[in-house]
Each structure stands twice: as C-alpha cells, then as structure tokens.
Amino acid sequence: MEDILNFPFDSKLILRKKNKIKRELLNRNNLLDLNIAILGGSTTDEIKNILEIFLLAKGIKPKFYQSQYNKFYEDSVFENKKLEKFKPQIIYIHTSNANINYFPSINNTESEINDFLDLEFQKFKNIWEGLKKYNCNIIQNNFDLPIERSLGNLDFSDFHGKTNFINRLNIKFANHIYNISNININDINYLSSKIGLNNWFDKSLWYRAKYCLSFSSIPYLCNNLVGIICAILGKNKKCLVLDLDNTCWGGVIGDDGLNGIKLGKESHIGEAYLDFQNYVKQLKERGVILAVSSKNNDKIAREGFSHSDSVLKLNDFASFKANWEPKYLNINEIAKEINIGLDSVVFLDDNPSERSFVKSQLSNVSVPEIGNDILNFTSYVEENNFFEVINLSNDDIKRSKYYSDNNKRLKEELVHVNYKDFLKSLNMNSEIDFFKKEYLDRITQLINKTNQFNLTTKRYSIKEVESLITDTNYIPIYGKLSDKFGDNGLISVIISKILDDVCIIECWLMSCRVIKREMEYEMFNKLISICNLKNIKKIRGIFYPTPKNSMVSDLFSDLGFNLINKDNDNTTIWELMTKNYRNIKTPIKKNK
C-alpha cells in the first residue's frame, strides 16, 4: 500500500484509498510524533488528510492544528493561546495567489504598483515575525501564476501584469528568506508549472469549496511538503548507489567494449545518458555520496568511466563494488564502509529483478521503480524528493570528499596491526569550542540528522541553537576533527544545562564518519574542564534508547558514570562526580 505514495502518483487512487492507507501505516512501529500547524489562506482539510498519510509513510505521525478559513494572518500576528498550547514544531503557511490583496490594475501607476508590492511583502514579513515566538521551522508557499492573463503575453513584462507582479513578489520572498534559516519555501510556483496550471487549479472546486488547487494536485503538493519536512528532520537520503550497464551508460560494457557503449552526443540515447550523468554529478557536487553496485568484472566496470564523454569519474565514487555477488550484499558493504544507515541509501538499477531482490533483502533501502527508459531516471530521483535540502552548508558540499578520504583511512588501517598505532598515524587535530554563529546551520543540521551516535535524539530548531550562544545556563560546545587525509568538518556537539552545581547533558552526538576515532573522549575532556572552571560538582547524563543508537548504550559506563535510575522504557540516568574523573588520553592533538 505504501508504494501508492511513491512517484508516479495515481491521485484518484490515493484520494479514494486514503483511509485504508492511513489504517495500515498507523500499524508501523517507532513512528516519530510531530506537531504541524497549517495556517491556510484557503480550505486545507483534504491537504491535511493526504499530508498525514505521506508523512506516515516516512515514519512520521503528525498531529495537526488548522486555522479557520483564511485566518492565516490573524493566527500568525495576534495572540493565539490555542496555537501556543499546541506547541507546533513545524508551521505551514498555505497561501496562493488568491491571497494577494493588492493586485495591480491598468489604472495604477508604476509607483503605486511598487507600493502594492511592498504592502504584500510587508504582510508576510509581519507573519514571519509574529511566528518567531514558536521557535520552530516555518514552511511558506511562494505564489503560483494566475490561470488567466488579461494582458496576454504582455502580462509577463509590463508592470501592470499579474504575472509580472507575482514574479517580483516571489523574488522578494527568495532574497529575504535566503538569510533566515528556519523559513523554507514550498515552491508551488515551480510545482504548479510542472503539473500545468489547467491541472493545478480547478475553478469549480474554488467556487464551491474554496480550495486553491485541484484535488488531483493535492498529492503532489503534499509530497513536496514531505520532502521539505524530512529534510528539516534529517530524514532525507545521503547516498546514491548506481548500477552501471544501461543505468550509467547504454549497453553492456563487458560485451560492447568501451567504444561500444552509448554515451555522448553522437546519438539521442547516448545524450540522454550523458544528461543523467550530469544530473548525478550535480548531486555529488552539493553533497550526495555516490557509490556503485554492479554485477561486473571490476577492471572492465571501472574502464567505463574512462570514456571520453563520461562526466562521472572514478574519483566521484566513495565506494565502488563491481563483482558477481548479489547486489544487496554489496549495498550492505557500501553502507558499512561509508558508515551510514541503510535508510540513507537510494539504489538505482534498470533491471526489475535486481530491484525486486534488493527490496526483498534490504527493506530500509529506497529502490524506486525507474523502469528501463533512461528518459525517466532523473524524474524518479527528483519527484521522490530523496535528496531534498533546506540549506547548503560547506559541510554538505564537502561531504563526498569526507567519505572519499575515509577510504584512504581504511587503507591506512590495513597497514597497521595495532589500532592505536593506526590512530596515531592519522595525525589527528581537534578544535573544540563554544558554539559560534558561523556554525549555526551545520550544528542544527547535525543535531537533527544524527541518529547512531546520539544519546538522547533531542532535536533543536536553529532559533533554539542560536539562543544557546548567549544563555549562561548552558554549556554548548562543538567539535571539529581533521587528519593527514583531510578535514572531517564539524562532527560533534554537546549541549549541557547548568542547574546549581550540576551539569545535565541534554544532547550529545557525533557524526558517523568519525566513529572510533576517540573524539568522544576529547569532547568529554573539554566538558569536564569547563565544569571545573564553573565549580560544577556533578555531571548527569541520560541515555534514551532508540532502534538506531545502541552503539552508545555503554558510553556513560565507559566514562566512569554510575547508573542511578532505569525506567520501564530502558531510559537510563547516570551521574559522575567531576573530582573523580581523570582525563582520557587520546592521540588527538588540540588546536583549542
């Protein structure tokens, strides 16, 4: 039933079977609770219903607050006890061009129309300002184009045109929101254009029920929203694993040879594969990890990327598995090698039997039914929002390099019989310090994405993270790690609250790419030194077990903490007297 919610959608089927889909998805275990407020400029009931099942399919169980019809402004700007009590984690402002009050007319001067533009923009600035008190992520629609143009094609270029006005307003939104990390645009301008305005908007439904889009468009809107929500929660994918023959190029390189495969502009099929490689390359350049799992001779498979027209090169891949083993085994090895969860992996293969076998063996891996037509491959990746991002940090852009560097570390590890000798050979250097504004995006991203080395899985909005910088009741520290193979970036966070002479660790996490490098000990050594300076006598830690964080279940015990409580859900509370702790020595040198 869950497959119904994957691209391509059958909107009528989803709308017809929504209740059955919901019942089945509610039976899943370990659903993540999420409070979502929908502030609508038009009717939103069916949007809420369909959004719920799309979220359930991603392992998220939403609870909704809905504004009354067209009360999005009042709910945002004025006091709202009901919304405050609801404590939203995400607020979605569902507006459209129907909510623009000051559209220009042919009688308005250019100056008057510019004033209208400022008034409309100020209205939404007031909304965003009014929602600041909730310290949560906001998703804001931009504006779809009008279904009709009284000026025809001139509507685009003349300042009297609605199209011109909407385009200018959308640009003002983009320029303003670019620098506000907790506001995300839901690009209905693009979405409605892709669906087609005649399909996006239903005049009859608008006049009868005040829906600003057609019923058939609602699943597309909700899928788009869920992509943003998953990115906010760190549930988007990290790694794209590719088959080779008839996926990265046309033909079978083992049979056709390097010069026989279809790749390049000499044929229409070759050009389509070239464009797909360009798309994959762009994903890699903005932080998606690439890998290969192919049934092939390794030497011959690698030769494909030496083709004169190949955009992808061998050094673009963090892991390369070309052999005759079942592909699911290779994908398992790739995940272990890169040190990511299988739920972070997307696998593309033109062969339906290979897709089916991987699905049956690795249920957490996303395997879209891309078919065998290269013309559709990009759409299946794009429309399923696997790699949706809400911002681009330097760490995102460098991520692929981080994992490529890890391969060099793995090779270095094989040289050493003793693991301690291997760690020393890395010549590691750390930077551990209090939170800084320039790292806010990365710190927030790390907090909301990290699941394996994460003691409490407590999540924070960027506004909450920013407030910690100046809050003297907290000790917020980050850690960066580099070695002779490269910079791993900002990879660890500890957030602790001071209560009298007790330091309570509310959040402690570390990126999987530096696990087993002993960085956790350096982070704790730093926390102890800060506590000593503040005359803190005791440190208290909490371990909240999840299906993914068992690797840190013994961390407090290893550090010398004493267990003081264990709840029925196996949540444990630990304590350590600071005077009893002796710094753990590691091979990591300290820059700060």
N, C-alpha and C positions, 0 to 999 in steps of 0.2 A: 504493500500500500504506500509506503514511503517513497517508492520510485516515481509515483504520480507527481511528486513535488519537485522532481528534477527536470531541467530543461531537456527537450522542448515540452512546454506545458499544454495540456488539454484543459483550458479554462472551464469549459462546461462540465467536464468530469469532476474537476476539483470542487466547483461550486455545488454540484449535485451530491457528492460523497463526503463533504466536509465533516459532517457529524460522525460518520463511521471512521474516517481517518483520525479524527480527534480522539475517539474512544480507544483506538488501537495504540496511538502514540502515547497516551497517558499511562499505559501499562509499562512503559520503559522505566528502567531503574536509573538512579543517580541524576535526575533532572535538576537543572540549576534554576532556582527561583529568581525572577526578575520583575521588578515593578516598572511598568511603562505607562506614562500618561500620554494620551492622544488628545491634543488640542486642535479641534477641527474648525476649518472655515467653511466646511460643507458636511454632509452626512458621512459618518465614519463607521456605522455599525458593521457592515459587511467587511470593511477593511480590517476591523478588529478581529472578526471571526477567522478570516483567511490568514492574517498575520499570525494568529495563535498557532495554527497547525504548521505553518512554515517554521516557526520557532521551535515547536515541539520536535519536529524532525531533526533539528540541530541540537537537541538535548537541553532546550531551554523551556522552562514552564513559566509563562508570563501571567502576571496579574495586572489588570488594566484599570486605569482611571480615564473616563471620557468626559470632555467638556460638553456642555449643552451646545446645540446647533449654533455655529458661527459666534461662539463666545471665546474664541482663542485669545483675543486681545485682553478681555476682561480677566480671564483666568491667569494670564501671564503678568499683567501690570499691577492689578489691585490685590489686596489681601485676600487669601484663599485658604481658609482653615482646613477645608476638606482635602485640598491638594497637599498642604503641609503635613497633615496626618497620614496621608498615603505614602509619603517619603519616596518620590519617584527616583529611580536610578537612571532612567532614560526618559526624556520628554520629546515627543514627536509632534511637530507643528505641521499639520496637514492643510496647507493653503494652496491656492491655484490662482490663475489669472482672474477668476471670479471674485477674488478678494482684493483686487486693486480698485481703490475708491476714486482715484483721480486720473483716469484715462484722458488723454488729450482729445480735443475736438478740432475741427478745421478752423474754428474761430479763435483758437488760442494763439498767442504769440509764442515765439521760441523761449522768451524769458519766463512766461507763465508756465510753460511745459516743464522747464527746468525746475521751477518751484514745485510743481506737482511731483516730479521725480524725487526731490529732496523730502517732501512730505511723506511719500510712500516708504522711502528708505528709513526715515526717522521713526515711522510707526514700528518697523521691525527691530530697529535698534532699541526702542523702548521695551519691546517684548523680551529681547535677549538680556537686557539689563535687569528687567523685572524677574527673570528666571535665575539670576545669579545666586540667589539665596538658597537654592536647592542643591548647589554643588554637584551637579550631575551633567551627563552628556546630553546635548541637545541635537536633534536631527531636524533640519529645516528644509522643506521643499523650496527649490527655486521656482521659476514660473514657466508653465507651458505656453506655447504660442496660441493666438486666437484661432478659432476654427474658421473665422471669416475675416476678410480684409477689404474694407470699403475703398481703399486706395489701390487695390491690386498689388502689383509688384513694387509700386512706389512706397507701399507701406513699410518696406524694409529700410529705405534710405531717407525718406522725408521725416522730419522731426514731428510731424503731426500723426504719424502712423503708430498703431498699437504695437506692431511687430518691432519697430524701432524703439519704442518706449520700453517694452519688455526686455529686449536685448540689453539696453543700457542699465536697466534695473538689475538684471542678472549679473552683469559685470560689477556693479557696485557691491552686490552681495559677495561675490567671489573675492574682490580686493579687500573687503573688510574682514571677512571670516578667515581669510588665509592666515592671519596672525592670532586667531583665537582658537586655542587647541581643543576646547570642549564643544565647539559648534561644528557640525558636519552637514554638508549639503547633500540632500537627496535629489539627484539631478533628473527631475521629471521633464525638464526641457529636452534633454537627450532621449530619455525613455519614451516620451510621447512621440518624438520624431521618428524613433526607430520602429515603434508599433504602427505609426501612421495616425495623423490627427483624426481622420474619419473613423478609425477603430478605437482610438483613445477616448474620444468624447461621444456621449450618447445624449442627443438633445432631449429625447423623450424622457430618459431617466433623470435628467437635470430638472426638467419642469415638473415631473411627477414626484420625485423624491429628493431632489437637491444633492445628488451625487455629482461631483465634478469630473468623474471619469466613468467609463462604461464598466459593467460587471466583468466583461471578458478581460479588461485591463487590470483588474484588481490583483490577480495572482502575480502579474509582472511587477506591479508596484510593491507588493509585499515581499517578493523575492529580492528586489533591490534593497528594501529596507533591512531585511535579514542579513544581507551581505555586510551592510554598514554596522549593524548591531554585533555580528560575530567578530568583526574587526575591532570594535570597541572592547569586546570581552576577551580578545586574544584567541578566538576560536577559528580564525582563518587558517589556511594551509600555508606550509612553509616550503615544501619540496615537490617538484615536478619530476616524476620518473618517466622516461621515454623509452618506448620500443624504437627500433631503428628501421628495418626494412618496411617500406610502404607506410611509414609514420614520419620519419625524418627526411626520407627521400623516396622516390618512386622506384619500385623494383627490388630485387634481392641481390645484394652486393656479392654474396658468395657465388651466385650463378651468373649475374650480368657483368661483374667486374666493375672497377671504379669508373671507367668511362661509359659503362652501360646504364648506370642508374640515372633516373630522371631528376635533375636538379639544375636550376638556372633558367635563363630567359629564352633558351633555344626552342622550348616547347611550352604549351599552355599548362600542362601538368607540372613540368619542371618549375615553372614560375610560381605556381601555387604552393609547391613545397618550399621554394625559396622564401615566399612571403610568410609561411608558417614558421620557418626558422628565424626570420627577422622578428616575429612576434615573441617567440620563445627567448630570443636574445634580449629583447627589451624587458621581459620578466626578470631575467637574470640580472640585468643592469640595475634594477630597482630593488633587488634583494631576494628574489626567489632562488632557492637552491636547485640546481639541475643535477640529475643523475640518469644513468642508463641501465636498463634491464632488458637484455636481448638474448634470444637463443641464436648463437652465432659463434664462429671462431673469433677469438679475441683480437688477433692481429688483423684479420680481414675487416672486422667491425670497426676498429679504430681507423682503418685506412679511409673509410667513408668521409671522415672529417678533414681529410687532406684534399678533397675535391676542390678544384679551383673556384667553384661557385658556392661552396659551403660557408654560410655565415657563422654557424656554430663551429667551434674548435674544441679539441680535446681538453684544453685548459679551462673551458667553460663548465666542466662537469666536476662536481665534488666527489662523485663516486661513479665507477664505470664497471658494470658486470656484464660481460659477454661470454656466455658458456652454454652448456646444454642442460643445466639444472632447471627445474621448474621455476618459473619467474617469481612466484610468491616467496621462494626461499631467497632469491636474490634481493627482493624488496625488503625482506626481513633483515638481511645483512646490511643493506644500504642504510636502513633506519638505525641499526646498532652502530654502524661505522660513523655516521654523521651525528649520532646521539640525539635523535629526535623520536617522538612517539609516532606510531603508525597512523594515528589520526591526523597527523600533519602532512600526510603523503597523498598526492594525486598521481594516478597511473594512467598513461595514455597508450593504447595499443589498437591497431586497426583490426586485429584478429578477434572475432567474437568468442571463440572457445577459450582463448587466453584470458580475455576479460572476465569471462564467467568463472574460470578456475581461480583466478586471483581473488575475485569477490567471495567465492565459497570458502577460501582459506584465510583471508585477511579481511574480516568484516569492517574493520576500522579504516581501511584504505578507501579513498574515494576513487571509483572507477567509472567515469562517465561513458555512456553508450554512444561513442563517437561515430560508429559505423566504419565504413572503409573509404569514404569520399573525403579527400584532403580539403575540399572546399568548406567542409563543416567543422573541421577540428578546432579552429580558433574560437568559433561561436560556442562550442560546448565548454571550453575553459572559461570564456568571458561571461556567458549567461548564467553559469552556475556560481559565479562570484567566489571562486575558490581562493583567489589571492587579493581580495579587496583590501585596500589600505585606507586609513583615515588621516595619515600624515606620512611624510618621508623623512626619517632621521638619517644621519650619517651612518649609524649602525646598520640601518636597513640596506643602504647602498653597498656597504662593505661586507654584508653577511656572507655572500657567496665566497668571498676571499677568505673569511674566517674559517669556513669549513674546508676550503681547499688547503689552507695552511694546516688544518688538523690532520690531513692525510700525511703531510710531511712529518708531523709529530708522531703519528702512528708508525711510520717507517723508522724514525729515530728510536722509538720504544723497542722495536725488534732487535736493535743493535745491542741493547743493554740487558743483561741477565737480571740485574737488581733494579727494582722500580725506583728506589730512592736515587740511584745513580742517574737514571733516566730523567727524573725531575730536576736534578742538579744541572744536567746537561742542557736543559732548556733555557737557562739564564733568565729566569722569570723576574719581572719587576711589577710591583703593585703601586697603585695610587688609591688611598682610602681617605675619604674626607667627608665633611658635612655636605648635604645637598646644595647644589648650585643651580641658579636659574637656567643657565645654558644647557643643563642636562635634564630639565623637567620632562620634555617629551619622551626621552629614552627611559627615564626612571619609571614614568607612568606606564609606558608600553611594556617594560619588563615585568612590572608588578601584575599587570593584567593578562600577561601571556604565559608566565612561568607556572608550571604545574608539578614537575617532578621533584626538584629541589625547592620545596615550598612548604614551610612548617604549618602555616595557618590558611593559605589560599585566600587571605583577606584582600579585597580589591579596593583601590582608591581612584577617585577621579583626579584629573590634573589640577583642579582647583584645590582639592584636599592636599595633594602633594605639595603644591606651591605654598599653602598656609603653614606647612611644617617647617619651612625655612626660617621663619621668624618666631615660631612658637617655642618658648623657653621650657615648656613642659615636655618636650620631645627631644630625643636624640636620633636624628635621621642621617644615616651615613650610606655612601655608595662605595663600590669598589671597581677599579679598572685593572686589567691584567694584560701584560704584554710579555713576549719572549723572543728568542732569536729568530723565530719563524714569522713573527708579525704581531700586530696589535689585536687583542680579542675585544677591545672596546669596554664599555661599561657593562659589567656582568653580574653584579651582586648588590643587594640592598638589605639593610636592616633598619626597621623603624621601631623605636622603643619609647614608651611613655614613662615619665618620672612621676612617681607617687610617693611623696615624702622621701624616705631613703631607700626606696625600692625602684628598680628599673624593670619594667614589664615589656618583654619583646612581643610586639603586636604583629610584626611582619618580618620574615627572614627568608630570603630566596636567592637563588643563584642560577644563572643560565646553564643549560645542559652542556654547552660547548666547552666549559672549563671544569666539569666534574672530575674529581680525583686529581686535582692539581694542588690541593691543600689550601685553596684560597679561603675556604670557610673558617679555617683556624686563624688566618690573618685578620679576617673581618671581626672575629670574636675577640682577638687580642686587642684590636683597636677599641672595641666597645668597652672592654674592661678598663683600658687606660683612661677613657673619658669618664667612666663611672668613678674611678678612683679620684680624679680631679674634682668631681662633684660630690665627693664624700658619700657616695651611694654604697650601702652595705650589702645589698642583696639583689640578685637578678632572678627574675621569674620568667619562665618560658612555657609556651603552650604548643602542644602538637595536636593538630586536628587531622585525623587520618582521612584520606580520600583514596579512590581507586588508583591514583597515579603517584602518590608521594611516599610510598613505603620505603624508598631508599633513604629517607631522613628520619625514620622512626626511632633510630638509636642515637641520633646526633647529641641530644642533651645528655644522655648517659655517657657517651664517649667523652664529653667535655667535663664530666665530674659532677653534673647536677644530681640532685636527689629527687626521686619521684614522691610527690606529696598527695596526688589525687588522680584517680582514674574513673571516668564516667562510664555509663552504660554503653555509649556510642564509641568507646575506646579513646576518647579525647583525654590526653594526659597533661598534668600540670607539674612543672619541675622547678626546683629552686637551687641556687648556688650562692654561698657567701663569697663575696668578692675577695676577701682576705685569704680564702683557701685556694684561689686559682693561681696557677703558675703558667705563664705564657708558654704555648706550644711552639717549639721551634720548627720552622719550615725552610725550604730552600728558596723562598721568595724574598727578593730584596725590596725594600720600601723606599719609594720616592717621597712619600708624605706620611 
